[in-house]
Amino acid sequence: MFLRQRDSPRKDNNHQKSSSPGEEASGGLAPDHHVSGGTPTGSPRVERKLEEQDLVVMAEEMAISEQDDDDDSKGRERIDESGETALPDHDLGKLSEEVDEFLEDKSSEIGIEIPTCVVDKFAKVVELEIAKFDSGEAPVKWWHESEEGLSVLDSVERISKLKNVFRKSHHSEMFNKTTVVLQRAMVFFEDEFRAILEDYRIPNSDVIDVNAGNAKGKQPQYSHQPPSEEHDQCEAELQQPDQASSEEDQFPGYAPEMVWKLKRIATCMIFCGYEAECCQAYSIIRRHALHDSLRKLGCEKMSIDDVQKMQWESLQGEVAKWIVTTKHCFKIYLSRELRLCNEVFLENQSASASFFGNFTRSIVIQLLNFAEAVAMTKRSTEKLFKFLDIYETLRDLIGSIGGLLSDEELTHELISEITTARNRIAEAVIGIFSDLENSIKTDTGKTPVPGGAVHPLTRYIMNYVKYACEYKDTLEQVFHEHQNIDQADASGLESENETETPQHRQHDHHHRGGDDHNQSTKPSPFSFQLMTVMGLLDSNLESKSKLYKELSLSYIFLMNNGRYIMQKIKGSPEIHDLMGDTWCRRRSSDLRQYHKNYQRETWGKVLGCLKDDGLMVHGKIVKPLLKERFKSFNATFEEIHKTQSSWVVSDEQLQSELRVSISAVMTPAYRSFLARFSQYLDAGRQTEKYVKFGPEDIESYIDDLFDGNPSSIIRRRT
C-alpha cells in the first residue's frame, strides 16, 4: 500500500562516514581497511569474502616467516592427536594482560616497547579464536558462547588499540599484522551481527485485522443517497496491540539476551572504526523487518499511477489500511524500534540518532506519498470522510514526530513535509464542499416529487451534513487554517447573489442565521460554510415547490422538507450549535407559516361553503341557495379528500398536527352549519341527497388524509 520511495529533500547521510584510519598512516604502511591490492573496497559480503581469502593468505605467509626466524618452542603451534590446530603455549588471558600493560604504559607515555613476539603471538591467538567459531560446514556460532565471545570481543578491541599505536609509531610490520587480524575479525562479527538481526520474528501486536472496521459493509456511493450509518472507526483496530504481552514487545522480535549481544558487537565494531558497516547492516535488515510487518498488515507498495487508476470502492479500503498502518507505526512500531536502536547503539548515541532519524524519514516519506496521491485523485463528495480521516491522522503525526526524534533540524523537516501533505488534503476537503454547493445549484430537475414528499436532495444533503458534523472540530480547523480560500468562495457566492431579487437576498440572509451571527458573534469559517449550504438548499427547495400545479401541495412539500431538516438538526447537537438558536427559531416560524398558508388555501374554500351570507332574504331561508351550498360543500370536500389522501406526510408528528388543526376548524364549523340549516330541508330523500356527512364523518375522513393512498369517491359511512 505504501508508494515507492520519492526523492527525499535530504540525502541519507547515515552511513557516509568512511572509517579508514589507514589513510592517516605514513608512507609504507598497509591500508587500514580492506587490504586487497592496496585498494579499499566497499562493504558487501561478496567483496568481504574475497578480502578474507587475501587476509588468510597474508596471515599464513607471516606465520611461515615467523616460524623460520624463531626456533623457540614457545612460539610454535602444537598439533593435538586429532590433527586440529591448538593454541600457542601462551594462553589468551596471559597475553591479554601483557598487552594491557603495554597499552597502559603507552597511554602514560612511559615509552616502554612491547616485544614484537608478544604482539605476534597475541594476534595469532585472536585469529585462531575467531577461526574456531567460523570454521567448518556447521560452525559454532559466537553468540551461543557468551563467555568466550566476550573474551574475543575484548581481544579484538585490544588489536584495534595496538594497530593505532603502531600506526602512530610508524611500525609498519606490526601495523600490517594487526590490520589483517582486525579485518578478519570485523568480517566475522559483521556476519554474526547480521545473523542475529535476521533471526527476528514479527510480534503478535503487528498482526492486525485492518478490515475489521469495514466488516459491516462498504461505504456506499452518494448519488443523492444518505451516507452509510456505518462509519469506519480505525481506532478500534489499534486496541489489539495494547493487549499484547509487554515482554514480547519489549524489543521488536528479539529476546533481551540477543539485544545484549547485538549491543556488544555494535560497540566493538564502532570502536574499531567499522561504524559504517555496522549501521549499514542494521539499517538494511531492520528496514526489511518493517516491510515484513507491513505485509502482515496487508499493505503493499503502490505507485501514484496505481492510486489514480483505482476505483474508489477499492481505494477507500486502501485508505483504511493506510490509516491503521500509520497509527500502528507511530504509536507502536517506531517506539519499539527506537528502544531497540538506543539499546544496540547504547555506547554511540550519535549513531543511534542518525540511523533512527533516517529510518523514520523513510517511513514518513512513504506514508506521505500515499496520502498525497489520494489527495490528487478526482474530487467527489463521497470521499470527504476518508479525506478527513487522513487529515486527522496526519495532524496526529506531528505530535508523534516531535516525541520520537532528537534531531531538531530533521524534526522540523518532517513536520514541514507532513504539514504540506495535510494542507493538500485540506484543500481537497474545501474543494469537496465547493462541489457540494455546485451540486445543489445545478440540481434543477423539473419533475416534482409525488405527493409532496421529502425530496431526495434534502435527504442526501442533511445526512451528508450530519455525518460531516461528526468531524466538526476537524472541519473547523480545516476551514480556519484555510480561511482565505473559504472567504474567496464566499465572496464569489455573494457576487452571484447581487443579481438576485431583494426578496431572495433577504430570504437567503434569513436562512443563514440573520442577527444570530452579527459582528459581535461572527460565525466560524465552517459555520459560515454550513449556512451557505443550508441557504442553497432552501433556495433549491423553494424553486422545486413551484413545480407543483396546486399551491396547497407546494406548501405540503415545503412543510415536509422543512420538518425533515429541523428533525435532523434537533438530532445533531453539532449542527444545532453551528446553525444557532435564532436560525432554528426562524426555521420553525417558516414551518408554521407554511402550515397557515396550506390551511387557508385548502380549507378556506370549504369554509366558504359553510357561511350563511345570502341564505336568508327578508327573514326567510332561500332553499335553492341552501341546497347549492350543501352540494358545493360535498363536492369540494370529496375532491379534497380524494386528492389529499394521496399526498404524503411521512413525519407522524406533522401528520397528526395537520389533521388535528384541520379537524379543529372544519368539524365545529360543519356541525354549526348543519344544526342551523338542515331543518330547512325536507326530511327523507331530500335530506339524504344534500346532507351526505355527519360531523363524525368529517373527522373520520380527515384522518384519511396524507397517507399516500389514493381514495375513490367517498361513500356514506354507516
Solvent accessible surface area in square Angstrom, and as a share of the most:
residue,aa,sasa,rsa
1,M,0,0.00
2,F,5,0.02
3,L,3,0.01
4,R,146,0.53
5,Q,93,0.42
6,R,61,0.22
7,D,141,0.73
8,S,37,0.24
9,P,81,0.51
10,R,76,0.28
11,K,172,0.73
12,D,69,0.36
13,N,97,0.50
14,N,16,0.08
15,H,45,0.20
16,Q,126,0.56
17,K,118,0.50
18,S,86,0.56
19,S,15,0.10
20,S,22,0.14
21,P,27,0.17
22,G,10,0.09
23,E,134,0.60
24,E,134,0.60
25,A,21,0.16
26,S,47,0.30
27,G,79,0.76
28,G,72,0.69
29,L,24,0.12
30,A,17,0.13
31,P,38,0.24
32,D,3,0.01
33,H,6,0.03
34,H,12,0.05
35,V,15,0.09
36,S,37,0.24
37,G,85,0.82
38,G,47,0.45
39,T,83,0.48
40,P,77,0.48
41,T,52,0.30
42,G,39,0.37
43,S,17,0.11
44,P,73,0.46
45,R,100,0.37
46,V,112,0.65
47,E,61,0.28
48,R,7,0.02
49,K,80,0.34
50,L,105,0.52
51,E,5,0.02
52,E,25,0.11
53,Q,113,0.50
54,D,57,0.29
55,L,1,0.00
56,V,55,0.32
57,V,76,0.44
58,M,55,0.25
59,A,16,0.12
60,E,98,0.44
61,E,105,0.47
62,M,43,0.19
63,A,26,0.20
64,I,104,0.53
65,S,57,0.37
66,E,44,0.20
67,Q,79,0.35
68,D,107,0.55
69,D,117,0.61
70,D,52,0.27
71,D,111,0.58
72,D,70,0.36
73,S,77,0.49
74,K,113,0.48
75,G,19,0.19
76,R,91,0.33
77,E,61,0.27
78,R,128,0.47
79,I,115,0.58
80,D,68,0.35
81,E,188,0.84
82,S,86,0.55
83,G,50,0.48
84,E,116,0.52
85,T,73,0.43
86,A,26,0.20
87,L,61,0.30
88,P,6,0.04
89,D,69,0.36
90,H,51,0.23
91,D,83,0.43
92,L,21,0.11
93,G,45,0.43
94,K,107,0.45
95,L,1,0.01
96,S,10,0.06
97,E,103,0.46
98,E,49,0.22
99,V,0,0.00
100,D,56,0.29
101,E,111,0.50
102,F,8,0.03
103,L,24,0.12
104,E,116,0.52
105,D,31,0.16
106,K,52,0.22
107,S,89,0.57
108,S,68,0.44
109,E,153,0.69
110,I,108,0.55
111,G,46,0.44
112,I,88,0.44
113,E,127,0.57
114,I,18,0.09
115,P,77,0.48
116,T,67,0.39
117,C,62,0.37
118,V,16,0.09
119,V,0,0.00
120,D,8,0.04
121,K,24,0.10
122,F,0,0.00
123,A,2,0.01
124,K,30,0.13
125,V,0,0.00
126,V,1,0.00
127,E,29,0.13
128,L,44,0.22
129,E,18,0.08
130,I,0,0.00
131,A,32,0.25
132,K,101,0.43
133,F,4,0.02
134,D,46,0.24
135,S,59,0.38
136,G,69,0.66
137,E,183,0.82
138,A,93,0.72
139,P,41,0.26
140,V,81,0.47
141,K,67,0.28
142,W,3,0.01
143,W,31,0.11
144,H,118,0.53
145,E,61,0.27
146,S,48,0.31
147,E,148,0.67
148,E,73,0.33
149,G,0,0.00
150,L,54,0.27
151,S,47,0.30
152,V,2,0.01
153,L,0,0.00
154,D,56,0.29
155,S,1,0.00
156,V,1,0.00
157,E,32,0.14
158,R,49,0.18
159,I,0,0.00
160,S,2,0.01
161,K,88,0.37
162,L,0,0.00
163,K,2,0.01
164,N,47,0.24
165,V,29,0.16
166,F,10,0.04
167,R,30,0.11
168,K,150,0.63
169,S,59,0.38
170,H,114,0.51
171,H,62,0.28
172,S,41,0.27
173,E,99,0.45
174,M,2,0.01
175,F,0,0.00
176,N,37,0.19
177,K,8,0.04
178,T,0,0.00
179,T,0,0.00
180,V,1,0.01
181,V,4,0.02
182,L,1,0.01
183,Q,4,0.02
184,R,16,0.06
185,A,0,0.00
186,M,0,0.00
187,V,6,0.04
188,F,2,0.01
189,F,0,0.00
190,E,2,0.01
191,D,23,0.12
192,E,2,0.01
193,F,0,0.00
194,R,26,0.09
195,A,29,0.23
196,I,2,0.01
197,L,0,0.00
198,E,98,0.44
199,D,94,0.49
200,Y,42,0.16
201,R,142,0.52
202,I,37,0.19
203,P,4,0.02
204,N,105,0.54
205,S,4,0.03
206,D,1,0.00
207,V,80,0.46
208,I,9,0.05
209,D,77,0.40
210,V,8,0.05
211,N,84,0.43
212,A,48,0.37
213,G,29,0.27
214,N,45,0.23
215,A,84,0.65
216,K,163,0.69
217,G,42,0.41
218,K,148,0.63
219,Q,30,0.13
220,P,52,0.33
221,Q,70,0.31
222,Y,15,0.06
223,S,86,0.56
224,H,60,0.27
225,Q,104,0.46
226,P,58,0.37
227,P,7,0.04
228,S,27,0.18
229,E,128,0.57
230,E,86,0.39
231,H,48,0.22
232,D,27,0.14
233,Q,104,0.46
234,C,12,0.07
235,E,81,0.36
236,A,62,0.48
237,E,5,0.02
238,L,10,0.05
239,Q,94,0.42
240,Q,77,0.34
241,P,11,0.07
242,D,110,0.57
243,Q,150,0.67
244,A,26,0.20
245,S,60,0.39
246,S,96,0.62
247,E,139,0.62
248,E,33,0.15
249,D,18,0.09
250,Q,80,0.35
251,F,20,0.08
252,P,3,0.02
253,G,11,0.11
254,Y,14,0.05
255,A,41,0.32
256,P,68,0.42
257,E,97,0.44
258,M,36,0.16
259,V,2,0.01
260,W,94,0.33
261,K,17,0.07
262,L,0,0.00
263,K,30,0.13
264,R,43,0.16
265,I,0,0.00
266,A,0,0.00
267,T,30,0.17
268,C,0,0.00
269,M,0,0.00
270,I,27,0.14
271,F,97,0.41
272,C,3,0.02
273,G,16,0.15
274,Y,3,0.01
275,E,29,0.13
276,A,17,0.13
277,E,15,0.07
278,C,0,0.00
279,C,1,0.01
280,Q,65,0.29
281,A,0,0.00
282,Y,0,0.00
283,S,10,0.06
284,I,94,0.48
285,I,9,0.05
286,R,3,0.01
287,R,65,0.24
288,H,100,0.45
289,A,4,0.03
290,L,6,0.03
291,H,45,0.20
292,D,28,0.14
293,S,6,0.04
294,L,5,0.03
295,R,116,0.42
296,K,111,0.47
297,L,3,0.01
298,G,32,0.31
299,C,4,0.02
300,E,99,0.45
301,K,102,0.43
302,M,21,0.09
303,S,24,0.15
304,I,79,0.40
305,D,89,0.46
306,D,58,0.30
307,V,0,0.00
308,Q,73,0.32
309,K,160,0.68
310,M,56,0.25
311,Q,130,0.58
312,W,21,0.07
313,E,69,0.31
314,S,61,0.39
315,L,3,0.01
316,Q,10,0.04
317,G,23,0.22
318,E,30,0.14
319,V,0,0.00
320,A,5,0.04
321,K,39,0.17
322,W,0,0.00
323,I,2,0.01
324,V,0,0.00
325,T,0,0.00
326,T,0,0.00
327,K,29,0.12
328,H,3,0.01
329,C,1,0.01
330,F,9,0.04
331,K,119,0.50
332,I,30,0.15
333,Y,4,0.01
334,L,0,0.00
335,S,36,0.23
336,R,4,0.01
337,E,0,0.00
338,L,39,0.20
339,R,109,0.40
340,L,0,0.00
341,C,0,0.00
342,N,53,0.27
343,E,55,0.25
344,V,0,0.00
345,F,2,0.01
346,L,82,0.41
347,E,118,0.53
348,N,32,0.16
349,Q,89,0.40
350,S,82,0.53
351,A,2,0.02
352,S,1,0.01
353,A,45,0.35
354,S,46,0.29
355,F,1,0.00
356,F,4,0.02
357,G,3,0.03
358,N,14,0.07
359,F,0,0.00
360,T,0,0.00
361,R,11,0.04
362,S,14,0.09
363,I,4,0.02
364,V,0,0.00
365,I,0,0.00
366,Q,14,0.06
367,L,1,0.00
368,L,0,0.00
369,N,10,0.05
370,F,0,0.00
371,A,0,0.00
372,E,14,0.06
373,A,0,0.00
374,V,0,0.00
375,A,15,0.12
376,M,113,0.50
377,T,12,0.07
378,K,177,0.75
379,R,110,0.40
380,S,33,0.21
381,T,20,0.12
382,E,22,0.10
383,K,15,0.06
384,L,0,0.00
385,F,5,0.02
386,K,3,0.01
387,F,0,0.00
388,L,0,0.00
389,D,18,0.09
390,I,0,0.00
391,Y,0,0.00
392,E,44,0.20
393,T,2,0.01
394,L,0,0.00
395,R,71,0.26
396,D,78,0.40
397,L,6,0.03
398,I,41,0.21
399,G,57,0.55
400,S,35,0.23
401,I,0,0.00
402,G,43,0.41
403,G,68,0.66
404,L,20,0.10
405,L,19,0.10
406,S,94,0.61
407,D,56,0.29
408,E,148,0.66
409,E,120,0.54
410,L,5,0.03
411,T,20,0.12
412,H,136,0.61
413,E,22,0.10
414,L,0,0.00
415,I,50,0.25
416,S,55,0.35
417,E,36,0.16
418,I,0,0.00
419,T,39,0.23
420,T,57,0.33
421,A,0,0.00
422,R,25,0.09
423,N,49,0.25
424,R,110,0.40
425,I,0,0.00
426,A,0,0.00
427,E,85,0.38
428,A,6,0.05
429,V,0,0.00
430,I,6,0.03
431,G,10,0.09
432,I,0,0.00
433,F,3,0.01
434,S,36,0.23
435,D,40,0.21
436,L,0,0.00
437,E,18,0.08
438,N,71,0.36
439,S,38,0.24
440,I,1,0.00
441,K,70,0.30
442,T,99,0.58
443,D,25,0.13
444,T,89,0.52
445,G,43,0.41
446,K,158,0.67
447,T,115,0.67
448,P,48,0.30
449,V,23,0.13
450,P,114,0.72
451,G,13,0.13
452,G,0,0.00
453,A,21,0.16
454,V,11,0.06
455,H,23,0.10
456,P,61,0.38
457,L,0,0.00
458,T,0,0.00
459,R,91,0.33
460,Y,6,0.02
461,I,0,0.00
462,M,0,0.00
463,N,10,0.05
464,Y,1,0.00
465,V,2,0.01
466,K,57,0.24
467,Y,10,0.04
468,A,1,0.01
469,C,0,0.00
470,E,96,0.43
471,Y,16,0.06
472,K,41,0.17
473,D,110,0.57
474,T,5,0.03
475,L,0,0.00
476,E,36,0.16
477,Q,47,0.21
478,V,0,0.00
479,F,0,0.00
480,H,116,0.52
481,E,76,0.34
482,H,20,0.09
483,Q,55,0.25
484,N,123,0.63
485,I,73,0.37
486,D,7,0.03
487,Q,85,0.38
488,A,61,0.47
489,D,60,0.31
490,A,15,0.11
491,S,60,0.39
492,G,34,0.33
493,L,8,0.04
494,E,88,0.39
495,S,65,0.42
496,E,95,0.43
497,N,20,0.10
498,E,130,0.58
499,T,122,0.71
500,E,52,0.23
501,T,77,0.45
502,P,88,0.55
503,Q,131,0.58
504,H,61,0.27
505,R,100,0.36
506,Q,132,0.59
507,H,38,0.17
508,D,15,0.08
509,H,111,0.49
510,H,46,0.20
511,H,3,0.01
512,R,32,0.12
513,G,0,0.00
514,G,7,0.07
515,D,88,0.46
516,D,39,0.20
517,H,43,0.19
518,N,74,0.38
519,Q,178,0.79
520,S,99,0.64
521,T,74,0.43
522,K,148,0.63
523,P,28,0.17
524,S,40,0.26
525,P,17,0.10
526,F,1,0.00
527,S,5,0.03
528,F,50,0.21
529,Q,9,0.04
530,L,1,0.01
531,M,3,0.01
532,T,5,0.03
533,V,0,0.00
534,M,0,0.00
535,G,1,0.01
536,L,27,0.14
537,L,0,0.00
538,D,5,0.02
539,S,20,0.13
540,N,16,0.08
541,L,3,0.02
542,E,45,0.20
543,S,69,0.45
544,K,10,0.04
545,S,8,0.05
546,K,157,0.67
547,L,54,0.27
548,Y,23,0.09
549,K,206,0.87
550,E,84,0.37
551,L,91,0.45
552,S,11,0.07
553,L,19,0.09
554,S,8,0.05
555,Y,37,0.14
556,I,0,0.00
557,F,2,0.01
558,L,19,0.10
559,M,3,0.01
560,N,5,0.02
561,N,1,0.00
562,G,1,0.01
563,R,29,0.11
564,Y,36,0.14
565,I,0,0.00
566,M,7,0.03
567,Q,77,0.34
568,K,44,0.19
569,I,0,0.00
570,K,137,0.58
571,G,59,0.57
572,S,6,0.04
573,P,99,0.62
574,E,63,0.28
575,I,0,0.00
576,H,63,0.28
577,D,98,0.51
578,L,7,0.04
579,M,0,0.00
580,G,11,0.11
581,D,75,0.39
582,T,19,0.11
583,W,2,0.01
584,C,12,0.07
585,R,146,0.53
586,R,74,0.27
587,R,9,0.03
588,S,33,0.22
589,S,51,0.33
590,D,28,0.14
591,L,21,0.10
592,R,141,0.51
593,Q,89,0.39
594,Y,30,0.11
595,H,35,0.16
596,K,125,0.53
597,N,19,0.10
598,Y,0,0.00
599,Q,33,0.15
600,R,152,0.56
601,E,53,0.24
602,T,7,0.04
603,W,2,0.01
604,G,33,0.32
605,K,133,0.56
606,V,0,0.00
607,L,48,0.24
608,G,31,0.30
609,C,15,0.09
610,L,18,0.09
611,K,115,0.49
612,D,57,0.29
613,D,95,0.49
614,G,49,0.47
615,L,1,0.00
616,M,106,0.47
617,V,72,0.42
618,H,179,0.80
619,G,60,0.57
620,K,153,0.65
621,I,25,0.13
622,V,50,0.29
623,K,83,0.35
624,P,99,0.62
625,L,63,0.31
626,L,0,0.00
627,K,46,0.20
628,E,95,0.43
629,R,42,0.15
630,F,1,0.00
631,K,101,0.43
632,S,42,0.27
633,F,0,0.00
634,N,7,0.04
635,A,59,0.46
636,T,36,0.21
637,F,2,0.01
638,E,32,0.14
639,E,101,0.45
640,I,18,0.09
641,H,8,0.03
642,K,102,0.43
643,T,34,0.20
644,Q,6,0.03
645,S,1,0.01
646,S,37,0.24
647,W,10,0.03
648,V,44,0.25
649,V,3,0.02
650,S,72,0.46
651,D,38,0.20
652,E,143,0.64
653,Q,107,0.48
654,L,7,0.04
655,Q,29,0.13
656,S,58,0.38
657,E,65,0.29
658,L,0,0.00
659,R,40,0.15
660,V,97,0.56
661,S,28,0.18
662,I,1,0.00
663,S,23,0.15
664,A,66,0.51
665,V,52,0.30
666,M,0,0.00
667,T,5,0.03
668,P,70,0.44
669,A,31,0.24
670,Y,0,0.00
671,R,108,0.39
672,S,54,0.35
673,F,4,0.02
674,L,27,0.13
675,A,74,0.57
676,R,115,0.42
677,F,8,0.03
678,S,33,0.21
679,Q,131,0.58
680,Y,80,0.31
681,L,8,0.04
682,D,78,0.40
683,A,98,0.76
684,G,43,0.42
685,R,215,0.78
686,Q,40,0.18
687,T,42,0.25
688,E,113,0.51
689,K,129,0.55
690,Y,21,0.08
691,V,20,0.11
692,K,75,0.32
693,F,6,0.02
694,G,21,0.20
695,P,21,0.13
696,E,117,0.52
697,D,26,0.13
698,I,0,0.00
699,E,72,0.32
700,S,40,0.26
701,Y,9,0.03
702,I,0,0.00
703,D,79,0.41
704,D,49,0.25
705,L,2,0.01
706,F,2,0.01
707,D,70,0.36
708,G,27,0.26
709,N,98,0.50
710,P,108,0.68
711,S,36,0.23
712,S,76,0.49
713,I,129,0.66
714,I,19,0.09
715,R,192,0.70
716,R,122,0.45
717,R,94,0.34
718,T,178,1.04
